[in-house]
């Protein structure tokens, strides 16, 4: 049982050198710094470059044995004031 988590994004070497964004990977740790979950964001390069914070994505969260425990899906949505019914949702 966790009362607090720490999320740390792993930076790929290619991403750091070339400045290109790759699929994000995260370590989810307990307050002692021990990894309890691992998350991978799945989306396309097109989404990351053109839609950046509004992009569609799927994040798979797995435990230390590699078993998926949560899947978060966010479809591409419009945030225009003309279409307020299409705000972001997960």
C-alpha positions in Angstrom: 0.0 0.0 0.0 1.4 3.4 -1.0 0.5 6.8 0.4 2.9 8.6 -1.9 4.6 8.0 -5.3 7.4 9.6 -7.1 7.3 9.6 -10.9 10.6 9.9 -12.7 10.8 10.2 -16.5 13.7 8.3 -18.1 15.4 10.4 -20.8 16.7 8.5 -23.8 20.3 9.2 -25.0 19.1 9.8 -28.6 16.5 12.2 -27.3 19.0 14.2 -25.3 21.6 14.4 -28.1 19.4 15.0 -31.1 16.6 16.9 -29.4 14.0 14.6 -30.9 11.2 13.3 -28.6 10.8 9.5 -28.3 8.0 7.6 -26.5 8.2 8.5 -22.9 9.1 5.9 -20.2 8.6 6.5 -16.5 9.7 4.8 -13.3 7.1 5.0 -10.5 8.8 4.8 -7.1 7.8 4.6 -3.5 9.0 7.2 -0.9 12.1 5.1 -0.3 13.1 5.4 -4.0 12.3 1.8 -4.8 10.7 1.2 -8.2 7.2 -0.3 -7.8 5.8 0.3 -11.3 7.1 1.2 -14.8 5.1 3.1 -17.4 5.5 3.5 -21.1 3.7 6.0 -23.2 2.7 4.8 -26.7 2.0 7.3 -29.4 3.3 8.3 -32.8 6.1 10.8 -33.7 3.5 12.8 -35.6 1.4 13.2 -32.4 4.4 14.2 -30.3 5.7 16.8 -32.8 2.4 18.5 -33.9 0.0 18.0 -31.0 2.5 18.0 -28.2 0.4 18.6 -25.0 -2.9 17.8 -26.7 -1.6 14.5 -28.2 -3.4 11.2 -28.0 -1.6 8.5 -26.1 -1.9 5.2 -24.3 0.1 4.6 -21.1 0.7 1.1 -20.0 1.7 0.8 -16.3 3.3 -2.5 -15.3 4.5 -3.9 -12.0 8.1 -5.1 -11.4 7.2 -8.5 -12.9 6.2 -6.9 -16.2 2.4 -7.6 -15.7 0.3 -4.7 -16.8 -1.8 -3.3 -14.0 -3.3 -0.2 -15.5 -3.8 1.1 -19.0 -4.6 4.8 -19.5 -6.0 5.9 -22.9 -6.4 9.5 -24.0 -7.9 10.1 -27.5 -7.0 13.2 -29.5 -9.6 15.9 -28.6 -10.1 19.5 -29.5 -9.7 22.2 -26.9 -11.1 25.0 -28.9 -13.5 27.4 -27.2 -15.8 26.8 -30.2 -16.1 23.1 -29.2 -16.1 23.0 -25.4 -17.7 19.6 -25.4 -14.5 18.1 -26.8 -12.2 18.9 -23.9 -9.5 16.4 -22.9 -10.5 13.2 -21.2 -8.7 10.1 -20.0 
